[in-house]
Amino acid sequence: MQTVGDVLKKFDPRRDHYISREFQAFGVHLAEKLEDLPRKSLYIKLAKTLPRPLLEQALRFVVDSHARNKGALFMWKLKQLGVIGRKPVKKS
């Protein structure tokens, strides 16, 4: 896990203009680790809205695997952890 200081050392305002908050840096970190940069906005949103320990747990699970599609496995693990995919039950 990178510290805020590490992120700021690598920060280039000409290239990284979309990173202004820590959750954005973590979302980009997720996209890089999952080798899924075209969907970095999805990971930024997940980093903003979901609990960090569960995201880190899912990331460790995926990094330890030899999956071809790491992004899909990451989303599956989040669903298995019960963080995403639940629909609210309508009461009549």
Secondary structure, 3 states (H helix, E strand, C coil): CCCHHHHHHHCCCCCCCCCCCHHHHHHHHHHHHCCCHHHHHHHHHHHHHCCHHHHHHHHHHHHHCCCCCHHHHHHHHHHHCCCCCCCCCCCC
